[in-house]
Structure formats: structure tokens, C-alpha cells
Amino acid sequence: MEQLNAFVKSGQDFFDGLFGRRNPIEILKRLQREAFSDLMRLRDRQEKLERLLSFYQSSKGGPFRENATHVRGHVAFSGALLVLDNVNFDDALDRWGIGTGVDSRFVFETTIGDKGTGSAEFVATHREREHCDEKPLSLTKLSFIANVNDCFSVMALPIGARCRDLAIAFSAFHQVGKRLTEYSCFGPPILNSHNGTAIGITVRKSNVIASLAQLVTGLGSPLSSIPKEIRSSTFGQLVFQFPRGTKLSVMGLHQVPLSSRQHGNFAPLTIPIVLSKQSEVSEAVLDALPSIGTKTRVSACSIALMAESELDGFTKIGGWIEMNKLNPKSVQLGLTISDDSEDSLGWGTSLRGTFGDSANGAHFQAESYLKLNVGNNFCLKPGLVLGMDGKSKIAALMLQCNWSL
């Protein structure tokens, strides 16, 4: 009897706990509250995802695409041991294009639309003997390129335009910061002149490439500098491409003075049109103007012939010759052969000279270097530079370190 009472009591306790203390309504309410909390969290995540997608969709249609912006950097450390003979030390380095110190160069490239690109170049150079502690980055070049199609492109350079920026590049010469001296990097002098504003076009057809550009120089010089002449220059180049990497180029530059800076100093990208006659500038100021073989107020014309070829996969040889109408008896020429492969060892040799200039005498320069690659982005280049300018002679033992990032 006692066992039966205990069984009945345990059964009653079981049913009381099932239908009393665990009420199904309370369980449903608790599950509803938990489900509501989970739904709210999912809704917040969905809203964040929609906002993120809408941001990327709106930015994709804009002219500048942040994900297509690239940065290239180049830092060069150069030192030299000089041996001078009958040379003025103040202009010795500039005469032979020897640069020592630290040179930093950063290029930002971005995509504009579907067929255009834009780039800005910033340079900081610690090579002057004075105020070498404060050399911040400065904007030296700004360019825009629009590739209309495979055969036609347009280029505009509001700041820092040189002829080499508008010319068709030759791999044997267009080596910014990759040679010992500035003169061995760019080929004929016609490519390394005229820092100003320019616009140009390039047409490609089969194995022929033509480039035509208009440059304006002398705008926006510092107020403390000597007044400069505003000049308009027309640059043209025709390139013929042959098998096995051989190229032949004919280029010319015609310069015409627009007006002197006697009427004031204007900001960059400003071309003055003077309707009334201005007072004449003094002869002393005119004599102080820079010259290109003669006074800059005279039109000038230069023509150059350049060629390059690949001896094998990495070794390239190139040569050029240039003549100037202002000094037709003077001929400038150069020859470069180099192996700038990414292997452990590279080398290069360059010859450059000016002959037939009876007033200044012959100018000759030779340089040679070894390139020791240390890793993928760093290299050491020991080299030797020999130069002769009339009775002046120079020998320089150089060491250059290049770091790319």
C-alpha cells in the first residue's frame, strides 16, 4: 500500500512540473523574444552591407578610381671622389652632369575614366651645398594621357614638361636615375630641355609612330629670378620600328620667342597677350638672359637622329647625333651599351662628346659602371667617369645606391 501511494505521488509531481512550472505559453514567449533579438541583429548587418555596396557602386562610376592608384618610389644615394685639372669647382659637377647626395622621387599614377591616366611626380633632392637640411617634396611634373584608341593618344603636361616626356621612349636612353650621370640617361640634349607646359599627340600605324607636341617655357618663374623670355617650341618625332628590337628615330625642335618678360612676372599657366607697346627692357637685363649658343631672342632649330637595337634579351646598344642651327659646325653625339638585367650582375658604358665648336673646344665624356643587384629592389653601382672640356679635365670615382619601392 505504501509503495502504491509513493508511485501515485511521483506521477502527480511529474505532471505538475510538466504543466505547471513549465508552462508552454511562457516557453513560446521566451522563444519569441530570442528570435526577435536575432532578427534585429540580422537587420543591422543587412543595412551595413547595403550601405557598403551602395558606396562602392557610386564610387565606381566616378572619374578617379582609388583602387587603380599606384605609387612608385625611387631613392638614389650618390657619392664621388673627384680628381680635377684646370677646372672651376663651382661648375665642375654641372658641366659633366655628376650629381651627389640623396635624390628621392615618387610617382602617383591613377586611372581617369576608361581610357585615361594621370600622374604626379614629387621630387626631393639633397644635392646643393647650401640649405641641405630642408628639402621637402615638391611637385615637379603633372601629366594626363588619354588613349582614344590603339592608334591615337593625347597627352597634356601643365607642369614640368620636357621633350623626353612627349617623345617615344627608347629603352637604351630613358633611364631616369639608373645611370651614373644625367647626360647618359636621356640621349640627345634635345630631349632634356624646355621645362614648362606642353600638349601633344601620338599616332601609331603599323611599324611607324609619329609624335607632335607644342611647349611653352618661361612661365611662372620665381619673382626673384632674372626675367626670362617666353618661348614657344614645336617638337616632332618619327620612329621606325624594325624586327629584333631595332628602332630608328628622327626628331626636331623649333623654338620661337613669343615675348620678353619685360612686362612683368606672371603665375604658371598664364600666357600674356600684350596689345599696347611696353617700355623696352634695359640692355643689361637682356644680356643677362640665358642663351642657347646665342641670345634667346633668336629663333633656334635643332635636329637629332637616334637609333637603338637589342643584341640579346638584355644587352642594348644605342646611339644618337644632334645638330643645332645656331651653331651648325658643332656636332654632338653619344653611344651607350648596357646590360641592365635583373640578374646578380649588370653593367653599362656610355660615351658622349661635342666636336667642331672652335669657340669652346671639344667636349668629351666617358663613363662605365657595374650593377650589383642585392635583392629585388636594391642595387649598388660603382663606376668611373672621365671628362675633358677644352683644357679642363676631370676624373670621378663614383658609388651609387638605388632603392626602388
Steps between C-alpha positions, in 0.01 A plus 500: 500500500779740582672421173181582307463836676862588421445415129189714480677791667797485263268496199311798632826689554604421144181635341504806727855583390417449133182709485557732794855622540574464121204673347504471117390863465801619695727288283351649182544854632863434583565354155327800341723743688815316395388480136419872496847586633664283233289661227602850612869409488458355150319814387785722625754291311288517184480881522878528542556274201258703284672826592841351413378372164337833414826684582707282267241518223490881518881534510546261208332741263721796603791624290770402751517142622685461823568132449689584175748741662858380508806648668857453378798621695871531425773612740860547384808558716806620307855586603808588297876534542610773256837567339499843329746661260450864398133485601288752690353297784178707513378373163696175475210273596246679280731501199523122498158424647636342819251505784590408858285475809149362541232513233145380579234462235138387546245459220125465562303352209124467483237400248271769359190359337547195281778615268688768690778513757641777715827522688668738742872492572651630824874543546716586799868558423771550763785588267563871549783610723275751677182441700533124460296436814167628366398344170132399514327314222394730219276441200722492192273344239129460435378307195178365350475244219186409308519190279223564249565168328789268418634742239448844654574655839511850648730623777490820707764613749405819687817490713854378442476403134818404319542368150588153632155481663335547161739285300473129426717330760819316408594243766873560444472866606184564703656386827411764760724453805650175362831634365797669664451844344201694371644528148505123445134451601305683230683488168540820294476837681188583301305260727620649829406864440200730535336462837153652465147430378426272206234314306564231242354220290634160400391300195590132448464315174656162438877540566501881491433733795469877469491754783430873482497737798487869583689634805500842669788586733587797718166522681474542874868535589578617854461872560858527620645348185621681193217567252480225243376494149172323424569257219283270294659176386371243253631148544455221247620141486469215253592147607549197276489158664684204349524133600710382798444817703665744262370858493595804295376847594518845344402795720507875476436803719416850378498785754342842450506785755150621585584802719749609759420512869541877503127549566505314831514162658188287472387191679530153345264404215454870411574617145483882469377666179628858490297742288689821574870559460695456821808685607820336382696304752852613570786348305656377823200281570498368144865408526423309818243280326606136451615408155501195279823554315393863449233737634169330571315774311605320178303205367682169531468165330651164591483161334610162634527142379476215751518122464504197728510123467495193724804274478331235713220483754660756735793671324402820316707734288394850398645805337399854409624808317365856528561824311390855582424770245651769724836324486496280188869411525451340841389138515397315815492122508477215747518123527364273775521126555357340812372180659247600767362153563354403837767238554770534763733698270446771237717761333494805275731723296422841352694741275399858426670788323470835327729566207553782251435785749810711451392759759466263797718214384413130493299345781534129567361282778517126571350300782480135595339319791419162647154424635484268800142396576434434869150360526215610278493875577855601594820525297855637532675666207871580523625687196753731340438827313764669283446841343683757290378846404766696315791520744289390795513137610319302768499147635238379744480171688131462586284274713125505457232314693151467354194390694166449328168453675 
